[in-house]
Amino acid sequence: MHAVARGWLGLGVNYGTVADDLPSAARSVELLRAAGAGSVKIYDANADILRALAGTGLPVSVMVPNEAIPSLAASPAAADEWVAGNLAPHFPAAWVVYLLVGNEVLSNHAIAGSTWPNLVPAMANLRLSLLARGLGRVKVGTTLAMDALAASYPPSAGAFREDIAESVMRPLLQFLNATDSYYFVDAYPYFAWAANHQSISLDYALFQGAPSTHYVDPGTGFTYTNLLDQMLDAVVAAMAKLGYGNVKLAISETGWPTAGDIDELGANVHNAATYNRNLAARMAKHPGTPARPGAKMPVFLFSMYNENQKPGPDTERHWGLYYPNGTWVYEVDLTGRRPAPSYPPLPPATNQPGTPVWCVLTGGKAVNETAVAAAVEYACQQGSGTCTALQPGGECYQPNTLDAHASYAFNIYWQQFRKAGGTCFFNALAEKTTKDPKEQHKGVRKEQVAEEQHKGVWQEQDGGDDATELRRVHRSAMSLPQCSFTPWNFAESTVSPPHCSITSMELR
């Protein structure tokens, strides 16, 4: 059993509700207790959830929606009305300890003019209302993502972005310091590792790195044994540069996704369980960070459930400890007391480095050939020489089918433009796969080579609609210069020589 620091209650949990299949608030409170949650954070002043938490003694953090910030800043009366209508009715039965004004406000540049300047004034007005109602023990803060920093590596170089450092961060830190509140940061080692997995060890991100994976900050000489500490100390350094190096730090969101799109590296149950179990065991000892040894930090795990209506890539819907039916996605003791060997075996890790991924024509259903041809034409007109290899006599001409040529065009487009925002979608005509498409087309290719040599170029064939659409595709391809069909590789962004067995992006 791990040594647990005095006063430790357990990791907190973010309880989101962007889903249409979640259990009741009362059942959710039961599940929080079963997991050993030390606190809970909700994303609005949900009355049903606050009533379910009444009398439980579980510390609660409540969030104010981003869109409410301008009006709360403009009028102390509006702030008092918000407190009166959303918080006051639940005191003292629900133990609200933090009021968090906005969610990652400074990550949304679309509200830079309307909301950023109003963030601290809104916090101040809400604080005054709480004091007037005898609720001064409720700390007011806001949650910020790591992108509030312009630099985070090495940790000692941590600094806030120039567009917010003086205008927002300095008054914010002044407010937090004066009210003895926390800087709440959403810190996800998963994203930092996935974006830099060639230079960052996965074990280092999962709190189990060998000494060879540890990092020494050249600016401070501090040794880092895990990626989360690096991220947190970058925030500490950024605050110190503005003269507020003593403001307390809290982790408002952290976690690891249990699933994702097939190209979302490392998103699996094995890694998620490892991260969160190790996090709980570590935080139970109050280790602090190298820059702040022994510091106590509130920590909230993301998230309670898989939320099926969250937009974005598949990982967005797979962070939960629980499925909506109340069963574990994986077991975890949020108090950190449970010995690691007592957990049941985890499934093998998927989406790991080395997994090949292709973007191909969607299989298993009928598709509109005209729409496919239009999508291929679009793909072939992007970039330089994207589809020349599909011309008659080209290295990728065989097999001469719309299916094979579409998969080639979709895949090479995705490889070339993925990092610039290109997607494997094409109006739902494309999908990602880990199954090598060349195996699917191997037999067709052998048959068509002899047939095409006998019949001449494809334009002379009969073949109905499919041949018509192929002619459209090839007219587009023939106008383009020589292209290379290359695998996307997470390690590279260069192009290799042409190769027509449809090669893949590789997760490595």
N, C-alpha and C positions, 0 to 999 in steps of 0.2 A: 504493500500500500504506500502511496506517495505521501510525503510529509506535506500537510496542508497548513497554510498560514492562518493565523488567528483572525476570525472575522470573515473568512472567505465563505461566500454563499453559493458560488457557482457562476458559470458564464451566463450572461443574459441572452435572450433570444429575440430576434426581430420577428414580429407577428404581422405579416402582410396579408392582404385579403384580395389581391388582384386575381380572382378565380371565381368560378361559378359552381364549385363542387366541394366546398370546405365544410367541415363539421361545425356544430354550434360553438358559440363562444364558451359556454360552460364546459363542453367536451374538450375544447382546446386548452382551457386552464388545467384540466385533469392531465392532459398530455404534457404540458409544461412541467408540472410537478413530477410526472413519471420520468422525465429526462433529467431531473435535478437542476432545473433552471433557477438561477439566482435572482433574475429580474426579467422584465419583458419590456419591449419597445414597440409601440404601435404608431402607424403612419398618419393617424388623425385622431380626433377626440371621439372615437366610436363609442356611443353610449352603451350599446349592448355589451361590448368587450369590457368597458369600465365597470358596468354593473356585475359582470361575471367575476371580475377581479376583486370586487368589494369583499372585505373581510378575510382575504387570503394572506395578507401580510407580505405579498409579493411586490417589491418595488417596481413602479411603472414609469416609463418615459413616454410622453405624449408629444406628437409632432404637429406643428402648425403648417397648413398647406402653403406652398410658395405663393399662390395667387392671392392669399390674404395679406401678404406683407405690406404692400403699398398703403392700404387703408389703415392697417394697424399703426403704421408709422405716422400717418397724417393726423391721427386723432387719439389722444389718451382716452377719450370716451369710447371710441371704437375698440380699443384694446381692453378696456374694462368690460365692455359688453361681451367680448369674446370669452374672457375669463369667466364672467358670470353665467354665460350660457353653456359653456363647454367643460369647464373644470370644477367650478364651485359646487355644483350639485352632487359631485361624487366624493367630496371631502366630508369627513375624514375616512370614510369606508374604504375607498381606493387610495392606496399609498403612492401618490404621484410625487416623484422626486426630481425629475428633469422635464422641463418644457423646452422642446427643440424647435426653433423658429426656422422653418424651411428645410428642404432636403437637397443638399448639393447645389445650392443656389448659384454659386460662383462658377459652376461648370456649364451653365446655360447662358451663352452669350446673347441669345435672343432677348433676354430680360435684363441686359446690362444697364440700360438706361432707366427702366421702370422699377427695378427691384434691388439691384446691388446697393445703390446709395441709401435705400430705405431699410436695409437689413438691421443695422445697429439701432437706428431710431425705433423700429418696431420692437426689438428686444428690450430696449429701455422702457418703452411704454408698458409692455407686458409685465416687466419687473415691478414697476410702480404699482400696477394694479394688484399684483400678488401681495406686495407689502401692505397695501391699504386693507386687504382682506385677511391679514394675519397669516398669509401663506408664504412668508419670506424664506422658508426652508427649501422651497422649490427653486432649484437652480435653472437659470435660463441660458441656453446655448444655441448652437446651430451646427449642422453636420456639413463637413466639407470633404470632398474627394481629394485624392493625391494630386490631381491636376491643378490644385491651387498653387502648387510649387512649380517654379520654372526650372529648378535643378534639384535633384535628390541623390546624385551619385558623384563622389562618395557622400556619405551622410553629412559629414562636416561642411559640405558645399551647399546644403539645403538652403533654398531661398524662395520667397514668394514671387509670383509673376509680377512684372512691372505694372500691369494694368490694374492690379488690386492692392499692391503692397502698401502704398500710402493712403489711398482713398478708402479702402475697406478694411484691410487687415490690421492696420495700426489702431483705428478706433475700436475694432472688434476685440483685439487683444487687451486694449485698455479696459474695456467693459468687463471682459472675463476676469482680468486680474483684480479689478475693483470689487467684483461681486463674488470672488472666490469660486468661480465656475470653471468649467473644463473646455478645452479645445477638443471637439468631437471630430474624429477623422475616420473616414471609410477607407480602410487599408486592406487591399486584396493582394497578397503575394501571388495568387494564381495568375492574375493578369500580368504582373511584372515578370513572372517566370515564363509564361507562355510567349510573351513578346521577346524574350531574351534567353530562350531555353538552351541555346548553344553555349552560352557563357555562364549560365547559372545552373547549378546542380538541382535536380528535382528533390533529392533528399534534403538539401539545404533549405528549400522552400517548405518542406514538410516537417521541419524541426528534427531531422534525424541525420544531418550531414556529418560525415567523418571529418576529422581535423583538416584533412586536405582540401575540404570545400569551404572552410572558414575564410573570412575576409578581414583584413586589417586596414582600417581607415588611415591613409597616410597623413591626414591632417591632425588626427587626435591620438593615433596609436591604439584606439579601441579595437578589440577583436570581436567580430560578429559571428555567431554560431548559427544564425538563421536569418532569413530574408525579412521577416516581419520587423525584427528589431532594427534592421537597416532603414526601413521605411519610416518607422516611428522617430528614430533619431534624426532623420532628415527634416522632419517637421519641427523637432526641438531646435535644431540649428537655425531653421528659418525664423522661428519665433525669437530666438536669441539675437539674431541680426537686427531685429526691430526693437530690441531692448526689453523683451518680455520672455526671457528664457526660463522663468519659473512658473509660467502658466501651466496648470495641470493638464494632463493628456488623458483622453478616453477614446476607446475604439468603438465607434457607433455601428460599424458593420465590418465583418470579416468572415471568411468562409472559403469553401471550395465547391465547385459544381459537381454534381453526380453524373451528369450526362450532357451531351451537346451534339451539335452537328459533327459529322464524321471528321471534319478538318479542324475541330476545336480541340486542340492538343491537350491531353492529360485530364480531360473532364470525365471522371468516372468515379464509381462508388469507392473503389479501393483507395484512391488518393484523397477523396473527400473525408472518408472515415479516419484515415491516418492523420490528416491535417487537424481535424477538429478534436480527435481524442488527444493528440499530442498538445494541442493548444490548451485544452482544459487542464491537463496534468501540469503543464508549465505555469499557467496563470494561477493555479491553486497555491503556488509557492511564493507569489508576489516577487518575481525576480527583477522586475523593472527592465531597463535596457542598459547597455553599456554607458550611455550618457546620463542615465538616471537609475542607478542600481537601487533595487528595493522599492521603487515607486509603486504605489497601488493604482491600478487603472480599472475603471469599469470597462467591461468588454461585452459586446453584443454580437452573437453569432447570426449570420444570415444563412438560412432563414427557417422559420417554423415549418412551412409547407412548400411543396412544389406548387407554384401558382400558374395555372394553365392559361391565363389571359394576359400575361406579361408580354409585351411586344419585343421584337429583336431576335437575335440568334437563339438557338435552342437552349444554350446554357442558361438564359434568363429564366427559363421555366423549370430549372432543375438544380435548386440549391437547398431543398428542404430536408429536414431531419425526418419528417413524416410524409407519407402519402396522404391524400385527402381522406382516405378511409380510416386513418388513425393508426395504421401499421408503420413500423420503422422502415425507412429507406436503408438505414444501417443503425445499429445500436451505438449509443454514446452516453456516457455519464458526464454531465456538464459540471459536476462538482470536481471532476478530476481524480476521484478517489479509487475508482475501479481499476484493478491491475490489468495491464494490457493482455496478458495470457488468458484472461477469463472471457474475453470477447469471442464470439464464434468466428470461424474463418471467413475472410473476405473474398469476394469474387476476384478473378484475375483482372489486372488493370487493362483497360482498352484505350484507344485513341492515344497510344504512346508514340514517342519518336520512332520513326522507321516504318510507319503504316502508310502504304501508297494510297492515294485518292485520285480518282478521275471524275471529270464532269462530262456526262453523257446524255444522250437523248433519253427522256423518261421512258421506262419500259413498263410492260404489264397493262397497258391500256391503249386504245386507239387514239391516234393523234391526227390532227388536221394537216395534211401534207402541204397545203399552201402556207399555213402558218409556220410550219417547220422551215420551209424554204425561205420565207421572209426572215426568220430568225437567223438562219445560216448566212443569208446575204448580209444582214447587219453585222454579224460576228466577223465575216470576211472583209468587211470594209473598214474595220478598226485597225489602227496600228499600221505597221509596215510589213507587207507581204505575209499576211496572216494565213491565206489559204491557197497559195500557188501550188502547193504539193498535191492539191485535189484535181489539177488539170489532167486531161488525158496524157498518159505517159509520165505523170508526176509520181513521186515516190509513194504518195498516199491515195492514188486514184483507185486502186483496188482495195477492198471489194467495192464495186460501183453500185452502191445502194444508198438511198436517202438516209437510212438509219446510220450506216457507217460514216458517211460524209458529215452528217449533222453532229455525231459524237466527236469526230475529229475537230470540226470548227468550234463547237462549244468548248471543248477541252483546251485547245490552243489559245482561244480568247481568254478563258479563265486563268490559264497559266500566266499569260502576259500582263493581264490587267488586274489581277486579284488585289495586289497591294495598293492599287490606285482606286479601289472601290468596286472593281468589276465583280459581278456575282455569277453564280451558277444557277440561273433561274430562267431567263428567256421566256417570260410569261407562262411559267409553270411547265415549259417543255423540256427543261433540263433538270437533272438530279445528280447528286454526288454518289459515288460508289467506291467500294474497296475491292470490287471484283474486276479483274483485268478484262477490258472490252475486247482485246485481241483474241481471247479464247472464243468469244461469241462469234466473231467474224472469220475465224480461221478457215472453216470449211467453205464458206461462201467465196472467200478470196481465191482459193485454189480452183474452184469451178469456173469463176468468171475470168481468170487470167487467160485460159485457153479460149473461152468463148469470145472475149473481146479481141484477142489477136486475130480470130477468124473473121469477125464481123466488122472490124474497123473501129473508128472512133465512136464514142457513145452517142454523138448527135445523130448518127444514122440509124439508131435502133428504134424499133417500135416499142411501146411499153406503156401507153396510156398516161394517166396522171402522174405516176411516179417518175416516168422518164421526162415528162414535161417539167416537173419541178427540179429534176436533176439538171436539165439544160439551163434553167434559171440560175441555179447555184453555180454551175460551171462558167457561165458567162461572167458572173461576178468575180470568180476566182481567176479567170484568165487575164483580167485586166490588172492584176496585182503582181508585184515583183516576187522573186524567190522568197519562200518562207521557211522557217525551221519549226519543226514540231518537237517540242521539248518538254520534259517533265518539269512541273513546278517543284521547287525544293525549298523548304523553309530556310535552308542555309544559304541559298543563292538567289540572285535575281537576274542571272545571266542566261544566255540562250546557247544550247548545245547544237551540234549538227543535226540535220534532218533525220528523223527516225519514225517509221510509220506504224509500228506496232504501238497502239495508242498508249503512250507512257504517262506517268502520273506525277502529280504533286506528291511529295513525300514528307511525312510528318517527322522531321528530324532536326 
